[in-house]
Amino acid sequence: MAAACLEMLAGATILIAPDMVSLLLLGTKPEGAGLTLARFAAIALFALGIACLPPKNSAARQSAVRGLFVFNLGVAALLGWVGIATTLHGVLLWPAVTLHAVIAAALLPQLLATPSSAP
């Protein structure tokens, strides 16, 4: 539930203030098509959060956990690569890498649990 709500909050924040989020994460503002892509990604994040709100059905819950896990692991890897391989560094880049890695790690036990034993 927390991971889904965090994604919805992130999506809403990026949609409303993409310049601020980009400055804090990457140390630069999005320009041209980057602003449109940022808003596109924001809508996708918000939708991901909604899609992953906890269902009553344990099989559907496992699917939501899998989606959130892949997303958070991928974002941690992408932002980590940005921090190491590029000059784009904002004040929140490494905290964001850490947060997404922690969320992925927190989801892993649920992902590895059999559907019948999922909480």
C-alpha positions as CSV (number, residue, x, y, z in Angstrom):
1,M,0.0,0.0,0.0
2,A,2.8,2.4,0.9
3,A,4.7,1.8,-2.3
4,A,1.5,2.4,-4.4
5,C,0.8,5.6,-2.5
6,L,4.4,6.8,-2.9
7,E,4.2,6.3,-6.7
8,M,0.9,8.2,-6.8
9,L,2.5,11.1,-4.8
10,A,5.6,11.1,-7.0
11,G,3.4,11.1,-10.2
12,A,1.3,14.0,-8.9
13,T,4.4,16.0,-7.8
14,I,6.1,15.6,-11.2
15,L,3.0,16.4,-13.1
16,I,2.5,19.6,-11.0
17,A,6.1,20.7,-10.7
18,P,8.4,18.9,-13.3
19,D,11.0,21.7,-13.2
20,M,11.4,21.4,-9.4
21,V,11.6,17.6,-9.4
22,S,14.1,17.6,-12.2
23,L,16.3,20.2,-10.5
24,L,16.3,18.2,-7.2
25,L,17.0,14.9,-8.9
26,L,19.2,15.8,-11.9
27,G,20.4,19.4,-11.2
28,T,18.8,20.7,-14.4
29,K,15.4,21.6,-15.8
30,P,13.8,19.6,-18.5
31,E,13.7,21.4,-21.9
32,G,11.7,21.0,-25.0
33,A,10.4,17.5,-25.4
34,G,11.8,16.6,-21.9
35,L,9.0,18.5,-20.2
36,T,6.4,16.6,-22.1
37,L,8.1,13.3,-21.4
38,A,8.3,14.2,-17.7
39,R,4.6,14.8,-17.6
40,F,4.0,11.6,-19.6
41,A,6.1,9.7,-17.0
42,A,4.2,11.4,-14.2
43,I,0.9,10.2,-15.5
44,A,2.3,6.7,-15.9
45,L,3.6,6.8,-12.3
46,F,0.2,7.9,-11.0
47,A,-1.5,5.2,-13.0
48,L,1.0,2.6,-11.7
49,G,0.2,3.6,-8.1
50,I,-3.6,3.3,-8.8
51,A,-3.1,-0.1,-10.5
52,C,-1.0,-1.4,-7.6
53,L,-3.4,-0.4,-4.7
54,P,-3.9,-3.6,-2.7
55,P,-6.6,-5.8,-4.0
56,K,-8.6,-8.3,-2.0
57,N,-7.5,-11.2,-4.2
58,S,-4.0,-12.6,-3.3
59,A,-3.2,-13.5,-6.9
60,A,-3.9,-9.9,-8.1
61,R,-1.9,-8.6,-5.1
62,Q,1.1,-10.7,-6.3
63,S,0.9,-9.2,-9.7
64,A,0.8,-5.7,-8.2
65,V,3.8,-6.5,-6.0
66,R,5.7,-7.8,-9.1
67,G,5.0,-4.6,-11.0
68,L,6.0,-2.3,-8.2
69,F,9.2,-4.4,-7.6
70,V,10.3,-4.3,-11.2
71,F,9.6,-0.5,-11.4
72,N,11.5,0.3,-8.2
73,L,14.5,-1.9,-9.0
74,G,14.6,-0.4,-12.5
75,V,14.4,3.1,-11.3
76,A,17.1,2.5,-8.7
77,A,19.4,1.0,-11.4
78,L,18.6,3.9,-13.8
79,L,19.2,6.7,-11.3
80,G,22.3,4.9,-10.0
81,W,23.7,4.8,-13.5
82,V,22.8,8.5,-14.0
83,G,24.7,9.3,-10.8
84,I,27.8,7.3,-11.8
85,A,28.0,7.8,-15.6
86,T,26.7,11.3,-16.2
87,T,27.1,14.8,-14.9
88,L,23.5,15.1,-13.9
89,H,23.5,15.3,-10.1
90,G,20.8,16.9,-8.0
91,V,20.6,17.0,-4.3
92,L,18.0,14.3,-4.2
93,L,19.6,11.9,-6.7
94,W,21.2,9.5,-4.3
95,P,18.4,9.6,-1.7
96,A,16.1,8.7,-4.6
97,V,18.3,5.8,-5.6
98,T,18.3,4.6,-2.0
99,L,14.6,5.0,-1.5
100,H,13.8,3.0,-4.7
101,A,16.3,0.3,-3.7
102,V,14.8,0.1,-0.2
103,I,11.2,-0.2,-1.6
104,A,12.4,-3.0,-4.0
105,A,14.0,-4.8,-1.1
106,A,10.9,-4.4,1.1
107,L,8.7,-5.8,-1.7
108,L,11.0,-8.8,-2.4
109,P,9.8,-11.0,0.5
110,Q,6.2,-10.6,-0.7
111,L,7.2,-11.3,-4.2
112,L,9.0,-14.5,-3.2
113,A,6.1,-15.7,-1.0
114,T,3.8,-18.2,-2.6
115,P,0.4,-16.7,-3.5
116,S,-1.4,-18.8,-0.8
117,S,0.9,-17.5,1.9
118,A,0.9,-13.8,0.8
119,P,-0.4,-11.5,3.5
